[in-house]
Amino acid sequence: MSAVSPATSALIDERILWLDAAMEGALAAWSPDLDLYRWARYHVGWLNEQLQPLSPAERRKHGGKRLRGVLTVLACEAVGGSGESAAAAGAAIEFIHNFSLVHDDVEDNDEERRHRPTVWKLWGVPQAINVGSNMQAMVDTALLQLDAQIPAEAVLQAFRIINRAIVLMTEGQYLDMAAQDAQSMSLEQYFRMTGGKTAALIEGALQVGAVLGTRDAGRIESLARFGRSFGLAFQCRDDYLGIWGEPVLTGKPVGSDIVQGKRSLPVVHALEAAPESTPAGARLRAALEARDVPVVLDLLNDLGTAAFVSERVEEHTAAALDALERARIDNAHGHAIRDIAQYALGRES
């Protein structure tokens, strides 16, 4: 899959600068003497382990894609709003994503993120929890920076959308953790889980951006539906890579989700396709419990699971692109949203 177009890349670069400025504005509004805020800046990719500033290139390498925040800003611009005015909302979305990652690293006992030690690995679990909780508070701090020219009604609606996204995301994370090592799980349960932990925040990102740029309810709804379908497709693709991705590209070993006991889409499909009462089902469950990756991979191959997952990616991608078409955003910012979606859903890492 090739990279996004040069025009989209230039738009992304500029909007990341706006997002980072808004995020820094929120962090700088509080107690500058506390390492708490420097640890947050480390997590988002601005400082090194000695809490010294990184170069712009290193910031991009360790700071993540800012995908959700960029989409927030582009959604606002695509429907006629001011991107710079919406950057505070994009920063809020990024704080949600990043506080969840700090907590995820604790929950999953992950020692590295973006090729660096995680916050808990450097400064301990209790302080990592504190960093994540403080970053959640930064969500409101960022939203309160929204341009004074934005109507109060739109700001209130933005708060409601973002609150809903946080609730659904944490519900989804709960369901994900509760499902670990489950002997059975339906596809309906899987999509409820991923609809919360992944799709809800991307849906909220597009919806809040649109709300800040237009009062056209139809376009707002279409962009929200795009975000949800894109989020579901994104998670399905992520689950595919978690089983069959190239380790040199993903940075994870083959079958990493199997080793962690995750109930990702390939495993859920296999559990449904091979009931426990069948020989294949009994063998599958025993192999999953033993973390026997080669045996699980052989069974997934026999069950046609890779094709099933790829079909779900295509299904949700088509739904996302249909919703984007209905949003009527035939402009540079709308084209950039489509470009980003197509690139993200074809990624290999």
C-alpha atoms as a printed R data frame, in Angstrom:
    type eleno elety resid chain resno       x       y      z
1   ATOM     1    CA   MET     A     1   0.000   0.000  0.000
2   ATOM     2    CA   SER     A     2   1.497   3.317 -1.033
3   ATOM     3    CA   ALA     A     3   1.607   6.298  1.264
4   ATOM     4    CA   VAL     A     4  -0.978   9.078  1.197
5   ATOM     5    CA   SER     A     5  -0.723  11.683 -1.555
6   ATOM     6    CA   PRO     A     6   1.710  14.596 -1.169
7   ATOM     7    CA   ALA     A     7  -1.230  16.989 -0.802
8   ATOM     8    CA   THR     A     8  -2.721  14.917  2.033
9   ATOM     9    CA   SER     A     9   0.686  14.526  3.665
10  ATOM    10    CA   ALA     A    10   1.146  18.311  3.700
11  ATOM    11    CA   LEU     A    11  -2.304  18.783  5.257
12  ATOM    12    CA   ILE     A    12  -1.543  16.174  7.922
13  ATOM    13    CA   ASP     A    13   1.813  17.748  8.822
14  ATOM    14    CA   GLU     A    14   0.279  21.179  9.316
15  ATOM    15    CA   ARG     A    15  -2.603  19.863 11.405
16  ATOM    16    CA   ILE     A    16  -0.300  17.857 13.645
17  ATOM    17    CA   LEU     A    17   1.453  21.135 14.463
18  ATOM    18    CA   TRP     A    18  -1.919  22.675 15.392
19  ATOM    19    CA   LEU     A    19  -2.838  19.653 17.518
20  ATOM    20    CA   ASP     A    20   0.480  19.581 19.339
21  ATOM    21    CA   ALA     A    21   0.216  23.305 20.067
22  ATOM    22    CA   ALA     A    22  -3.272  22.832 21.531
23  ATOM    23    CA   MET     A    23  -2.121  19.830 23.583
24  ATOM    24    CA   GLU     A    24   0.864  21.777 24.901
25  ATOM    25    CA   GLY     A    25  -1.462  24.663 25.752
26  ATOM    26    CA   ALA     A    26  -3.558  22.345 27.919
27  ATOM    27    CA   LEU     A    27  -0.564  20.774 29.685
28  ATOM    28    CA   ALA     A    28   1.112  24.142 30.243
29  ATOM    29    CA   ALA     A    29  -2.009  25.564 31.892
30  ATOM    30    CA   TRP     A    30  -1.286  23.689 35.108
31  ATOM    31    CA   SER     A    31   1.669  23.111 37.483
32  ATOM    32    CA   PRO     A    32   4.890  23.425 35.439
33  ATOM    33    CA   ASP     A    33   7.098  22.180 38.290
34  ATOM    34    CA   LEU     A    34   5.612  18.665 38.336
35  ATOM    35    CA   ASP     A    35   7.171  15.722 36.492
36  ATOM    36    CA   LEU     A    36   3.605  14.491 36.030
37  ATOM    37    CA   TYR     A    37   3.287  16.767 32.993
38  ATOM    38    CA   ARG     A    38   6.765  15.961 31.708
39  ATOM    39    CA   TRP     A    39   5.904  12.252 31.817
40  ATOM    40    CA   ALA     A    40   2.802  13.023 29.757
41  ATOM    41    CA   ARG     A    41   4.965  14.888 27.253
42  ATOM    42    CA   TYR     A    42   7.278  11.859 27.147
43  ATOM    43    CA   HIS     A    43   4.350   9.582 26.362
44  ATOM    44    CA   VAL     A    44   3.061  11.750 23.504
45  ATOM    45    CA   GLY     A    45   6.542  11.778 21.977
46  ATOM    46    CA   TRP     A    46   7.958  15.199 22.758
47  ATOM    47    CA   LEU     A    47  10.630  14.338 25.366
48  ATOM    48    CA   ASN     A    48  13.220  11.597 25.764
49  ATOM    49    CA   GLU     A    49  13.749   9.363 28.798
50  ATOM    50    CA   GLN     A    50  15.793  12.106 30.437
51  ATOM    51    CA   LEU     A    51  12.820  14.430 29.845
52  ATOM    52    CA   GLN     A    52  14.744  16.523 27.343
53  ATOM    53    CA   PRO     A    53  13.169  17.796 24.081
54  ATOM    54    CA   LEU     A    54  13.334  15.619 20.978
55  ATOM    55    CA   SER     A    55  13.986  16.804 17.432
56  ATOM    56    CA   PRO     A    56  10.982  17.258 15.117
57  ATOM    57    CA   ALA     A    57  11.831  14.005 13.313
58  ATOM    58    CA   GLU     A    58  12.052  12.082 16.583
59  ATOM    59    CA   ARG     A    59   8.787  13.623 17.766
60  ATOM    60    CA   ARG     A    60   7.001  12.249 14.707
61  ATOM    61    CA   LYS     A    61   8.640   8.840 15.175
62  ATOM    62    CA   HIS     A    62   7.658   8.465 18.827
63  ATOM    63    CA   GLY     A    63   4.474  10.529 18.947
64  ATOM    64    CA   GLY     A    64   2.159   8.326 16.919
65  ATOM    65    CA   LYS     A    65   0.104   9.298 13.883
66  ATOM    66    CA   ARG     A    66  -2.323  11.722 15.614
67  ATOM    67    CA   LEU     A    67  -4.851  10.005 13.330
68  ATOM    68    CA   ARG     A    68  -7.941  10.754 15.396
69  ATOM    69    CA   GLY     A    69  -7.083  14.379 16.076
70  ATOM    70    CA   VAL     A    70  -6.187  15.014 12.434
71  ATOM    71    CA   LEU     A    71  -9.534  13.538 11.352
72  ATOM    72    CA   THR     A    72 -11.327  15.832 13.811
73  ATOM    73    CA   VAL     A    73  -9.744  18.918 12.273
74  ATOM    74    CA   LEU     A    74 -10.214  17.739  8.686
75  ATOM    75    CA   ALA     A    75 -13.894  16.937  9.327
76  ATOM    76    CA   CYS     A    76 -14.467  20.483 10.531
77  ATOM    77    CA   GLU     A    77 -12.707  21.930  7.501
78  ATOM    78    CA   ALA     A    78 -14.444  19.564  5.076
79  ATOM    79    CA   VAL     A    79 -17.861  20.951  6.042
80  ATOM    80    CA   GLY     A    80 -16.691  24.574  5.892
81  ATOM    81    CA   GLY     A    81 -15.378  25.272  9.386
82  ATOM    82    CA   SER     A    82 -12.038  26.592 10.626
83  ATOM    83    CA   GLY     A    83  -9.480  23.867 11.249
84  ATOM    84    CA   GLU     A    84  -7.379  25.932 13.606
85  ATOM    85    CA   SER     A    85 -10.471  26.702 15.685
86  ATOM    86    CA   ALA     A    86 -11.233  22.979 15.914
87  ATOM    87    CA   ALA     A    87  -7.673  22.018 16.919
88  ATOM    88    CA   ALA     A    88  -8.593  22.175 20.617
89  ATOM    89    CA   ALA     A    89 -11.237  19.495 20.048
90  ATOM    90    CA   GLY     A    90  -8.715  17.434 18.112
91  ATOM    91    CA   ALA     A    91  -6.321  17.797 21.055
92  ATOM    92    CA   ALA     A    92  -9.068  16.555 23.393
93  ATOM    93    CA   ILE     A    93  -9.557  13.500 21.181
94  ATOM    94    CA   GLU     A    94  -5.804  12.846 21.243
95  ATOM    95    CA   PHE     A    95  -5.717  13.118 25.034
96  ATOM    96    CA   ILE     A    96  -8.463  10.478 25.206
97  ATOM    97    CA   HIS     A    97  -6.540   8.153 22.925
98  ATOM    98    CA   ASN     A    98  -3.283   8.677 24.799
99  ATOM    99    CA   PHE     A    99  -4.632   8.343 28.334
100 ATOM   100    CA   SER     A   100  -6.154   5.044 27.242
101 ATOM   101    CA   LEU     A   101  -2.784   3.893 25.888
102 ATOM   102    CA   VAL     A   102  -1.000   4.706 29.164
103 ATOM   103    CA   HIS     A   103  -3.600   2.646 31.013
104 ATOM   104    CA   ASP     A   104  -3.571  -0.114 28.363
105 ATOM   105    CA   ASP     A   105   0.166  -0.539 28.821
106 ATOM   106    CA   VAL     A   106  -0.384  -1.113 32.535
107 ATOM   107    CA   GLU     A   107  -3.305  -3.482 31.948
108 ATOM   108    CA   ASP     A   108  -1.415  -5.516 29.338
109 ATOM   109    CA   ASN     A   109   1.959  -5.314 31.097
110 ATOM   110    CA   ASP     A   110   3.499  -3.937 27.886
111 ATOM   111    CA   GLU     A   111   7.045  -2.689 28.403
112 ATOM   112    CA   GLU     A   112   7.406  -0.870 25.066
113 ATOM   113    CA   ARG     A   113   5.293   1.464 22.965
114 ATOM   114    CA   ARG     A   114   6.454   3.135 19.775
115 ATOM   115    CA   HIS     A   115   9.897   1.555 20.250
116 ATOM   116    CA   ARG     A   116  10.430   3.126 23.689
117 ATOM   117    CA   PRO     A   117   9.849   2.055 27.308
118 ATOM   118    CA   THR     A   118   6.295   2.679 28.468
119 ATOM   119    CA   VAL     A   119   5.491   5.195 31.203
120 ATOM   120    CA   TRP     A   120   4.915   2.499 33.839
121 ATOM   121    CA   LYS     A   121   8.182   0.768 32.938
122 ATOM   122    CA   LEU     A   122  10.126   3.983 33.586
123 ATOM   123    CA   TRP     A   123   8.244   5.512 36.512
124 ATOM   124    CA   GLY     A   124   6.161   2.704 38.000
125 ATOM   125    CA   VAL     A   125   2.559   1.522 37.789
126 ATOM   126    CA   PRO     A   126   1.062   3.918 40.388
127 ATOM   127    CA   GLN     A   127   2.474   7.002 38.654
128 ATOM   128    CA   ALA     A   128   1.503   5.665 35.211
129 ATOM   129    CA   ILE     A   129  -2.097   5.391 36.404
130 ATOM   130    CA   ASN     A   130  -1.804   8.956 37.669
131 ATOM   131    CA   VAL     A   131  -0.388  10.168 34.338
132 ATOM   132    CA   GLY     A   132  -3.274   8.554 32.460
133 ATOM   133    CA   SER     A   133  -5.870   9.969 34.842
134 ATOM   134    CA   ASN     A   134  -4.345  13.438 34.564
135 ATOM   135    CA   MET     A   135  -4.358  13.213 30.780
136 ATOM   136    CA   GLN     A   136  -8.058  12.384 30.944
137 ATOM   137    CA   ALA     A   137  -8.539  15.641 32.862
138 ATOM   138    CA   MET     A   138  -6.655  17.394 30.051
139 ATOM   139    CA   VAL     A   139  -9.546  16.440 27.738
140 ATOM   140    CA   ASP     A   140 -11.753  19.067 29.388
141 ATOM   141    CA   THR     A   141  -8.877  21.545 29.652
142 ATOM   142    CA   ALA     A   142  -8.368  21.288 25.889
143 ATOM   143    CA   LEU     A   143 -12.076  21.606 25.079
144 ATOM   144    CA   LEU     A   144 -12.308  24.754 27.168
145 ATOM   145    CA   GLN     A   145  -9.783  26.304 24.782
146 ATOM   146    CA   LEU     A   146 -12.241  26.144 21.877
147 ATOM   147    CA   ASP     A   147 -12.410  29.394 19.961
148 ATOM   148    CA   ALA     A   148 -14.742  31.931 21.549
149 ATOM   149    CA   GLN     A   149 -16.349  32.415 18.125
150 ATOM   150    CA   ILE     A   150 -17.766  28.882 18.228
151 ATOM   151    CA   PRO     A   151 -21.385  29.003 19.485
152 ATOM   152    CA   ALA     A   152 -21.886  27.816 23.061
153 ATOM   153    CA   GLU     A   153 -24.459  25.291 21.822
154 ATOM   154    CA   ALA     A   154 -21.842  23.659 19.568
155 ATOM   155    CA   VAL     A   155 -19.300  23.574 22.406
156 ATOM   156    CA   LEU     A   156 -21.823  21.876 24.685
157 ATOM   157    CA   GLN     A   157 -22.613  19.354 21.967
158 ATOM   158    CA   ALA     A   158 -18.868  18.694 21.583
159 ATOM   159    CA   PHE     A   159 -18.623  17.948 25.308
160 ATOM   160    CA   ARG     A   160 -21.544  15.505 25.044
161 ATOM   161    CA   ILE     A   161 -20.041  13.697 22.046
162 ATOM   162    CA   ILE     A   162 -16.648  13.376 23.705
163 ATOM   163    CA   ASN     A   163 -18.126  12.208 27.004
164 ATOM   164    CA   ARG     A   164 -20.042   9.489 25.156
165 ATOM   165    CA   ALA     A   165 -16.867   8.411 23.340
166 ATOM   166    CA   ILE     A   166 -14.968   8.025 26.629
167 ATOM   167    CA   VAL     A   167 -17.765   5.993 28.221
168 ATOM   168    CA   LEU     A   168 -18.108   3.654 25.234
169 ATOM   169    CA   MET     A   169 -14.336   3.304 24.851
170 ATOM   170    CA   THR     A   170 -13.864   2.266 28.471
171 ATOM   171    CA   GLU     A   171 -16.846  -0.103 28.248
172 ATOM   172    CA   GLY     A   172 -15.202  -1.678 25.215
173 ATOM   173    CA   GLN     A   173 -11.894  -2.007 27.035
174 ATOM   174    CA   TYR     A   174 -13.715  -3.701 29.917
175 ATOM   175    CA   LEU     A   175 -15.338  -6.152 27.506
176 ATOM   176    CA   ASP     A   176 -11.973  -6.828 25.840
177 ATOM   177    CA   MET     A   177 -10.303  -7.662 29.158
178 ATOM   178    CA   ALA     A   178 -13.288  -9.703 30.355
179 ATOM   179    CA   ALA     A   179 -13.188 -11.786 27.158
180 ATOM   180    CA   GLN     A   180  -9.528 -12.813 27.497
181 ATOM   181    CA   ASP     A   181  -9.161 -16.596 27.204
182 ATOM   182    CA   ALA     A   182 -12.939 -17.024 26.787
183 ATOM   183    CA   GLN     A   183 -13.873 -20.460 25.449
184 ATOM   184    CA   SER     A   184 -16.726 -19.013 23.404
185 ATOM   185    CA   MET     A   185 -17.604 -15.586 22.047
186 ATOM   186    CA   SER     A   186 -20.074 -14.528 19.374
187 ATOM   187    CA   LEU     A   187 -19.406 -12.126 16.537
188 ATOM   188    CA   GLU     A   188 -22.142  -9.905 17.974
189 ATOM   189    CA   GLN     A   189 -20.216  -9.717 21.258
190 ATOM   190    CA   TYR     A   190 -16.994  -9.027 19.379
191 ATOM   191    CA   PHE     A   191 -18.430  -6.093 17.440
192 ATOM   192    CA   ARG     A   192 -19.987  -4.640 20.588
193 ATOM   193    CA   MET     A   193 -16.531  -4.761 22.174
194 ATOM   194    CA   THR     A   194 -14.665  -3.235 19.229
195 ATOM   195    CA   GLY     A   195 -17.471  -0.787 18.541
196 ATOM   196    CA   GLY     A   196 -16.642   0.600 21.963
197 ATOM   197    CA   LYS     A   197 -12.909   0.266 22.402
198 ATOM   198    CA   THR     A   198 -11.940   1.416 18.887
199 ATOM   199    CA   ALA     A   199 -14.818   2.689 16.761
200 ATOM   200    CA   ALA     A   200 -16.484   4.949 19.345
201 ATOM   201    CA   LEU     A   201 -13.544   7.351 19.568
202 ATOM   202    CA   ILE     A   202 -13.046   7.560 15.800
203 ATOM   203    CA   GLU     A   203 -16.793   8.119 15.383
204 ATOM   204    CA   GLY     A   204 -16.639  10.839 18.029
205 ATOM   205    CA   ALA     A   205 -13.622  12.450 16.362
206 ATOM   206    CA   LEU     A   206 -15.420  12.865 13.030
207 ATOM   207    CA   GLN     A   207 -18.705  13.853 14.642
208 ATOM   208    CA   VAL     A   208 -17.250  16.525 16.916
209 ATOM   209    CA   GLY     A   209 -15.253  18.010 14.048
210 ATOM   210    CA   ALA     A   210 -18.377  18.204 11.910
211 ATOM   211    CA   VAL     A   211 -20.430  19.752 14.734
212 ATOM   212    CA   LEU     A   212 -17.865  22.544 15.047
213 ATOM   213    CA   GLY     A   213 -18.018  23.219 11.307
214 ATOM   214    CA   THR     A   214 -21.682  23.001 10.319
215 ATOM   215    CA   ARG     A   215 -25.263  22.817 11.561
216 ATOM   216    CA   ASP     A   216 -26.233  20.437  8.753
217 ATOM   217    CA   ALA     A   217 -27.478  17.412 10.717
218 ATOM   218    CA   GLY     A   218 -27.310  15.129  7.680
219 ATOM   219    CA   ARG     A   219 -23.626  15.820  7.031
220 ATOM   220    CA   ILE     A   220 -22.808  15.481 10.730
221 ATOM   221    CA   GLU     A   221 -24.560  12.092 10.872
222 ATOM   222    CA   SER     A   222 -22.848  10.892  7.683
223 ATOM   223    CA   LEU     A   223 -19.406  11.763  9.014
224 ATOM   224    CA   ALA     A   224 -20.213  10.059 12.324
225 ATOM   225    CA   ARG     A   225 -21.284   6.910 10.449
226 ATOM   226    CA   PHE     A   226 -18.108   7.085  8.390
227 ATOM   227    CA   GLY     A   227 -16.081   7.271 11.594
228 ATOM   228    CA   ARG     A   228 -17.824   4.274 13.130
229 ATOM   229    CA   SER     A   229 -17.486   2.079 10.033
230 ATOM   230    CA   PHE     A   230 -13.898   3.189  9.525
231 ATOM   231    CA   GLY     A   231 -13.161   2.364 13.168
232 ATOM   232    CA   LEU     A   232 -14.624  -1.131 12.806
233 ATOM   233    CA   ALA     A   233 -12.675  -1.740  9.599
234 ATOM   234    CA   PHE     A   234  -9.521  -0.392 11.265
235 ATOM   235    CA   GLN     A   235  -9.887  -2.835 14.180
236 ATOM   236    CA   CYS     A   236 -10.597  -5.775 11.874
237 ATOM   237    CA   ARG     A   237  -7.437  -4.935  9.935
238 ATOM   238    CA   ASP     A   238  -5.508  -4.579 13.183
239 ATOM   239    CA   ASP     A   239  -6.731  -8.010 14.258
240 ATOM   240    CA   TYR     A   240  -5.619  -9.474 10.934
241 ATOM   241    CA   LEU     A   241  -2.145  -8.037 11.414
242 ATOM   242    CA   GLY     A   242  -2.078  -9.319 14.993
243 ATOM   243    CA   ILE     A   243  -2.167 -12.875 13.595
244 ATOM   244    CA   TRP     A   244  -0.697 -12.713 10.098
245 ATOM   245    CA   GLY     A   245   1.241  -9.442 10.031
246 ATOM   246    CA   GLU     A   246   4.944  -9.450  9.140
247 ATOM   247    CA   PRO     A   247   6.903  -9.114 12.399
248 ATOM   248    CA   VAL     A   248   9.482  -6.833 10.764
249 ATOM   249    CA   LEU     A   249   6.647  -4.401  9.941
250 ATOM   250    CA   THR     A   250   4.339  -4.785 12.940
251 ATOM   251    CA   GLY     A   251   7.086  -4.993 15.560
252 ATOM   252    CA   LYS     A   252   5.225  -7.975 17.061
253 ATOM   253    CA   PRO     A   253   5.896 -11.729 16.780
254 ATOM   254    CA   VAL     A   254   3.701 -13.909 14.561
255 ATOM   255    CA   GLY     A   255   0.459 -14.686 16.368
256 ATOM   256    CA   SER     A   256   1.052 -12.105 19.097
257 ATOM   257    CA   ASP     A   257  -2.681 -11.854 19.853
258 ATOM   258    CA   ILE     A   258  -2.818 -15.632 20.356
259 ATOM   259    CA   VAL     A   259   0.044 -15.495 22.844
260 ATOM   260    CA   GLN     A   260  -1.765 -12.763 24.810
261 ATOM   261    CA   GLY     A   261  -5.053 -14.697 24.911
262 ATOM   262    CA   LYS     A   262  -6.848 -11.933 23.001
263 ATOM   263    CA   ARG     A   263 -10.240 -12.633 21.531
264 ATOM   264    CA   SER     A   264  -9.549 -10.849 18.277
265 ATOM   265    CA   LEU     A   265 -11.727 -11.342 15.198
266 ATOM   266    CA   PRO     A   266  -9.768 -14.335 13.797
267 ATOM   267    CA   VAL     A   267 -10.076 -16.198 17.087
268 ATOM   268    CA   VAL     A   268 -13.756 -15.294 17.525
269 ATOM   269    CA   HIS     A   269 -14.532 -16.485 13.985
270 ATOM   270    CA   ALA     A   270 -12.731 -19.753 14.670
271 ATOM   271    CA   LEU     A   271 -14.554 -20.288 17.977
272 ATOM   272    CA   GLU     A   272 -17.898 -19.812 16.202
273 ATOM   273    CA   ALA     A   273 -16.923 -21.907 13.167
274 ATOM   274    CA   ALA     A   274 -15.631 -24.789 15.292
275 ATOM   275    CA   PRO     A   275 -17.980 -25.434 18.248
276 ATOM   276    CA   GLU     A   276 -16.508 -26.978 21.364
277 ATOM   277    CA   SER     A   277 -18.380 -30.225 20.729
278 ATOM   278    CA   THR     A   278 -16.484 -30.886 17.483
279 ATOM   279    CA   PRO     A   279 -12.969 -32.402 17.223
280 ATOM   280    CA   ALA     A   280 -11.662 -29.216 15.581
281 ATOM   281    CA   GLY     A   281 -13.287 -27.088 18.276
282 ATOM   282    CA   ALA     A   282 -11.796 -29.111 21.096
283 ATOM   283    CA   ARG     A   283  -8.363 -28.972 19.463
284 ATOM   284    CA   LEU     A   284  -8.683 -25.223 18.893
285 ATOM   285    CA   ARG     A   285  -9.567 -24.488 22.509
286 ATOM   286    CA   ALA     A   286  -6.763 -26.661 23.818
287 ATOM   287    CA   ALA     A   287  -4.266 -24.940 21.519
288 ATOM   288    CA   LEU     A   288  -5.505 -21.482 22.519
289 ATOM   289    CA   GLU     A   289  -5.193 -22.340 26.198
290 ATOM   290    CA   ALA     A   290  -1.650 -23.694 25.628
291 ATOM   291    CA   ARG     A   291  -0.691 -20.639 23.524
292 ATOM   292    CA   ASP     A   292   0.311 -23.102 20.791
293 ATOM   293    CA   VAL     A   293   0.593 -20.629 17.917
294 ATOM   294    CA   PRO     A   294   1.481 -23.098 15.101
295 ATOM   295    CA   VAL     A   295  -1.519 -25.342 15.872
296 ATOM   296    CA   VAL     A   296  -3.891 -22.360 16.130
297 ATOM   297    CA   LEU     A   297  -2.604 -20.978 12.829
298 ATOM   298    CA   ASP     A   298  -3.150 -24.341 11.124
299 ATOM   299    CA   LEU     A   299  -6.730 -24.456 12.412
300 ATOM   300    CA   LEU     A   300  -7.410 -20.864 11.328
301 ATOM   301    CA   ASN     A   301  -6.161 -21.812  7.868
302 ATOM   302    CA   ASP     A   302  -8.463 -24.868  7.761
303 ATOM   303    CA   LEU     A   303 -11.446 -22.730  8.784
304 ATOM   304    CA   GLY     A   304 -10.831 -20.029  6.143
305 ATOM   305    CA   THR     A   305 -10.465 -17.396  8.820
306 ATOM   306    CA   ALA     A   306  -8.063 -15.071  6.987
307 ATOM   307    CA   ALA     A   307 -10.529 -14.701  4.118
308 ATOM   308    CA   PHE     A   308 -13.395 -14.110  6.553
309 ATOM   309    CA   VAL     A   309 -11.500 -11.305  8.326
310 ATOM   310    CA   SER     A   310 -10.477  -9.709  5.014
311 ATOM   311    CA   GLU     A   311 -14.126  -9.752  3.927
312 ATOM   312    CA   ARG     A   312 -15.141  -7.935  7.129
313 ATOM   313    CA   VAL     A   313 -12.484  -5.288  6.472
314 ATOM   314    CA   GLU     A   314 -13.864  -4.798  2.950
315 ATOM   315    CA   GLU     A   315 -17.475  -4.735  4.207
316 ATOM   316    CA   HIS     A   316 -16.870  -2.018  6.802
317 ATOM   317    CA   THR     A   317 -14.596  -0.092  4.432
318 ATOM   318    CA   ALA     A   318 -17.367  -0.002  1.840
319 ATOM   319    CA   ALA     A   319 -19.841   1.222  4.462
320 ATOM   320    CA   ALA     A   320 -17.389   3.917  5.545
321 ATOM   321    CA   LEU     A   321 -16.786   5.169  2.009
322 ATOM   322    CA   ASP     A   322 -20.535   5.171  1.278
323 ATOM   323    CA   ALA     A   323 -21.138   7.329  4.364
324 ATOM   324    CA   LEU     A   324 -18.323   9.655  3.302
325 ATOM   325    CA   GLU     A   325 -19.950  10.025 -0.120
326 ATOM   326    CA   ARG     A   326 -23.243  10.967  1.534
327 ATOM   327    CA   ALA     A   327 -21.491  13.670  3.572
328 ATOM   328    CA   ARG     A   328 -21.007  15.689  0.329
329 ATOM   329    CA   ILE     A   329 -17.466  16.887  1.059
330 ATOM   330    CA   ASP     A   330 -15.956  17.099 -2.414
331 ATOM   331    CA   ASN     A   331 -13.026  19.308 -1.441
332 ATOM   332    CA   ALA     A   332  -9.368  18.981 -0.502
333 ATOM   333    CA   HIS     A   333 -10.145  18.195  3.133
334 ATOM   334    CA   GLY     A   334 -12.753  15.582  2.230
335 ATOM   335    CA   HIS     A   335 -10.338  14.005 -0.233
336 ATOM   336    CA   ALA     A   336  -7.710  13.895  2.527
337 ATOM   337    CA   ILE     A   337 -10.117  12.037  4.843
338 ATOM   338    CA   ARG     A   338 -10.731   9.436  2.131
339 ATOM   339    CA   ASP     A   339  -7.003   9.202  1.407
340 ATOM   340    CA   ILE     A   340  -6.177   8.628  5.079
341 ATOM   341    CA   ALA     A   341  -8.881   5.959  5.424
342 ATOM   342    CA   GLN     A   342  -7.756   4.029  2.375
343 ATOM   343    CA   TYR     A   343  -4.136   4.170  3.481
344 ATOM   344    CA   ALA     A   344  -4.886   3.141  7.074
345 ATOM   345    CA   LEU     A   345  -7.007   0.188  5.990
346 ATOM   346    CA   GLY     A   346  -4.327  -1.099  3.631
347 ATOM   347    CA   ARG     A   347  -1.473  -0.704  6.079
348 ATOM   348    CA   GLU     A   348   0.934  -3.534  6.945
349 ATOM   349    CA   SER     A   349   1.916  -2.271 10.412
